Amino acid sequence: MTTPRINVNPKPCNCGHAAWLAGHHNGMVKHSDTCSSATLLLRCPLPRSVTFMVRLGECKQVRCIGSARRDGHAHALDCPAHPVAVSCSISGKTWEESAVIEVDGDYASGAAFLTAQRACVERWALVKALVLGHGDAQWKTEATVRLVEQRDAVYAALADMARAEEAALAAQRLIATHFLQTRERVHMSNPEERPSAGYLQAFVERLIEQVGAL
């Protein structure tokens, strides 16, 4: 299966009205050459299983305060509000299509399982929105705003890195053309093995961890 790709340049379009008239946005023609939102795709595998920390219920135990003072936890280990690890399976061939399809866990009641399932679905929706650059305006909490800022900074650096890699590949192709004229062999880098893709994968893995700990 082909590795899914992520656009690391999810900037708003600045083509303007003239570009619309010129047909740059009809789905068949690319953005204008100066448009800041020109798509820049990098390979990034879609994780098939993810573990999140979720709370299965509300705290109803006064002794949780003592537990917090004693070992640093906000809730006693047997308190419903104490976060537990919940694993879920992810489906889809692309990041756009990805979704939680199964939640694994042995919980005491059906209500707790439904709570875990709902939490996993919501957290994966946040992961996907962050990765794809969707829905940033709806996040108002301090934690999610920080994640958006982190994503923007990382993506900007990755976009610069990917452009530099593409320029290097173009130079290699030009060199290879001249070498072929002399019937010499030249080693060409694999365009699919970009360092920027490795950094993107590592960042997405870290992003999932951060969302899981919210």
C-alpha positions as CSV (number, residue, x, y, z in Angstrom):
1,M,0.0,0.0,0.0
2,T,1.2,3.5,-0.9
3,T,2.4,5.5,2.1
4,P,0.0,8.4,2.8
5,R,1.3,11.9,2.2
6,I,0.8,15.1,4.3
7,N,0.8,18.6,3.0
8,V,3.3,20.5,5.2
9,N,2.4,23.9,3.7
10,P,-1.2,24.4,4.8
11,K,-1.2,28.1,4.4
12,P,-4.2,30.2,3.2
13,C,-4.3,31.0,-0.5
14,N,-3.1,34.4,-1.6
15,C,-3.7,34.1,-5.3
16,G,-6.5,36.6,-5.1
17,H,-9.5,37.3,-7.3
18,A,-7.4,37.4,-10.5
19,A,-6.3,33.8,-9.9
20,W,-9.9,32.7,-9.6
21,L,-10.6,34.3,-12.9
22,A,-7.5,32.7,-14.4
23,G,-8.8,29.3,-13.3
24,H,-6.2,28.5,-10.7
25,H,-8.9,27.1,-8.3
26,N,-11.0,24.9,-10.5
27,G,-9.5,21.7,-9.2
28,M,-7.6,21.2,-12.5
29,V,-5.0,24.0,-12.5
30,K,-2.4,24.6,-9.8
31,H,-2.2,27.7,-7.7
32,S,-0.2,30.7,-9.2
33,D,3.5,30.4,-8.9
34,T,3.7,33.0,-6.1
35,C,0.8,31.5,-4.1
36,S,1.9,30.8,-0.5
37,S,-0.5,27.7,-0.3
38,A,1.2,25.7,-3.0
39,T,0.9,22.0,-1.9
40,L,4.0,20.4,-0.5
41,L,3.5,16.7,0.1
42,L,5.7,14.5,2.3
43,R,5.4,10.8,3.0
44,C,4.1,9.9,6.5
45,P,2.8,6.4,7.4
46,L,-0.7,6.3,9.0
47,P,-0.5,4.6,12.4
48,R,-2.8,1.6,12.6
49,S,-3.0,1.6,16.4
50,V,-2.8,4.4,19.0
51,T,-2.9,4.5,22.8
52,F,-4.4,7.5,24.6
53,M,-4.8,8.3,28.3
54,V,-8.5,8.9,29.1
55,R,-10.7,9.3,32.1
56,L,-13.6,6.9,32.4
57,G,-15.7,9.0,34.9
58,E,-16.0,11.8,37.4
59,C,-14.2,11.9,40.7
60,K,-16.4,11.1,43.6
61,Q,-13.8,10.3,46.2
62,V,-12.7,12.8,48.9
63,R,-9.6,10.7,49.6
64,C,-8.2,11.6,46.1
65,I,-6.9,14.8,47.6
66,G,-4.7,12.8,50.1
67,S,-3.5,10.6,47.2
68,A,-2.4,13.7,45.2
69,R,-0.4,15.0,48.2
70,R,1.1,11.5,48.8
71,D,2.3,10.4,45.3
72,G,1.7,13.3,42.9
73,H,-1.5,11.8,41.3
74,A,-4.6,14.0,41.1
75,H,-6.8,10.9,41.7
76,A,-6.5,7.6,43.5
77,L,-5.7,4.7,41.3
78,D,-9.2,3.2,41.6
79,C,-10.9,6.5,41.0
80,P,-12.9,6.7,37.7
81,A,-11.2,10.0,37.0
82,H,-7.7,8.5,37.2
83,P,-6.4,8.4,33.5
84,V,-6.1,4.9,32.1
85,A,-4.4,3.7,28.9
86,V,-6.9,3.0,26.1
87,S,-5.8,1.4,22.8
88,C,-7.7,2.0,19.6
89,S,-7.4,0.7,16.0
90,I,-7.2,3.2,13.1
91,S,-8.6,2.6,9.6
92,G,-8.3,4.4,6.3
93,K,-5.9,4.5,3.4
94,T,-5.1,8.2,3.7
95,W,-5.0,10.6,6.6
96,E,-8.2,12.2,5.4
97,E,-10.0,8.9,5.6
98,S,-8.5,7.8,8.9
99,A,-10.8,7.1,11.8
100,V,-11.0,5.1,15.1
101,I,-12.8,1.8,14.3
102,E,-12.2,-0.3,17.4
103,V,-11.3,0.3,21.0
104,D,-9.6,-2.3,23.1
105,G,-10.2,-2.5,26.9
106,D,-11.8,-4.5,29.6
107,Y,-13.9,-2.1,31.6
108,A,-16.3,-2.7,34.5
109,S,-19.3,-1.3,32.9
110,G,-20.7,-0.5,29.4
111,A,-20.8,3.2,30.3
112,A,-17.1,3.3,31.0
113,F,-16.4,1.6,27.6
114,L,-18.5,4.1,25.8
115,T,-16.7,6.9,27.6
116,A,-13.3,5.5,26.5
117,Q,-14.6,5.0,22.9
118,R,-15.9,8.6,22.7
119,A,-12.6,10.0,24.1
120,C,-10.5,8.1,21.6
121,V,-12.7,9.3,18.7
122,E,-12.4,12.9,19.9
123,R,-8.7,12.7,20.4
124,W,-8.0,11.1,17.0
125,A,-10.2,13.8,15.4
126,L,-7.9,16.4,17.1
127,V,-4.7,14.6,15.9
128,K,-6.0,14.4,12.3
129,A,-7.1,18.1,12.3
130,L,-3.6,19.1,13.6
131,V,-1.8,17.0,11.1
132,L,-3.9,18.2,8.2
133,G,-4.2,21.8,9.3
134,H,-8.0,21.7,9.6
135,G,-10.2,23.5,12.1
136,D,-7.6,25.5,14.0
137,A,-10.0,28.4,14.7
138,Q,-12.3,26.2,16.9
139,W,-9.5,25.4,19.4
140,K,-9.6,27.8,22.3
141,T,-7.8,26.0,25.1
142,E,-4.3,27.0,26.0
143,A,-3.0,23.4,25.4
144,T,-4.4,23.1,21.9
145,V,-3.3,26.6,20.9
146,R,0.2,25.6,21.8
147,L,0.0,22.5,19.7
148,V,-1.2,24.5,16.7
149,E,1.7,26.9,17.2
150,Q,4.1,24.0,17.4
151,R,2.7,22.4,14.3
152,D,3.0,25.6,12.3
153,A,6.6,26.1,13.3
154,V,7.6,22.5,12.5
155,Y,5.7,22.5,9.2
156,A,7.3,25.8,8.1
157,A,10.8,24.3,8.8
158,L,9.8,21.1,7.0
159,A,8.6,23.0,4.0
160,D,11.9,24.8,3.7
161,M,13.7,21.6,4.1
162,A,11.6,19.8,1.5
163,R,12.2,22.7,-1.0
164,A,16.0,22.5,-0.4
165,E,15.8,18.7,-1.0
166,E,13.9,19.2,-4.3
167,A,16.5,21.7,-5.4
168,A,19.2,19.3,-4.7
169,L,17.4,16.5,-6.6
170,A,17.0,18.9,-9.6
171,A,20.7,19.6,-9.5
172,Q,21.5,15.8,-9.4
173,R,19.3,15.2,-12.4
174,L,21.1,18.0,-14.3
175,I,24.5,16.5,-13.4
176,A,23.3,13.0,-14.4
177,T,22.3,14.4,-17.8
178,H,25.8,15.6,-18.4
179,F,27.3,12.4,-17.2
180,L,25.2,10.4,-19.6
181,Q,26.7,12.4,-22.4
182,T,30.1,11.0,-21.5
183,R,28.6,7.5,-20.8
184,E,29.6,7.6,-17.2
185,R,27.5,6.3,-14.3
186,V,26.4,8.6,-11.5
187,H,24.7,7.7,-8.2
188,M,21.3,9.4,-7.8
189,S,19.6,9.8,-4.4
190,N,16.2,8.1,-4.1
191,P,13.6,11.0,-4.2
192,E,11.4,8.9,-1.9
193,E,14.0,8.8,0.9
194,R,13.9,12.3,2.1
195,P,15.2,13.3,5.5
196,S,12.3,15.7,5.9
197,A,9.9,12.8,5.7
198,G,11.6,11.1,8.6
199,Y,11.4,14.3,10.7
200,L,7.7,14.6,9.8
201,Q,7.0,11.0,10.9
202,A,8.8,11.6,14.2
203,F,6.9,14.9,14.8
204,V,3.5,13.2,14.1
205,E,4.4,10.4,16.6
206,R,5.2,13.0,19.2
207,L,2.0,14.9,18.4
208,I,-0.1,11.8,19.0
209,E,1.6,11.4,22.4
210,Q,0.9,15.0,23.3
211,V,-2.8,14.7,22.4
212,G,-3.0,11.5,24.3
213,A,-1.7,13.2,27.4
214,L,-4.1,16.2,27.3
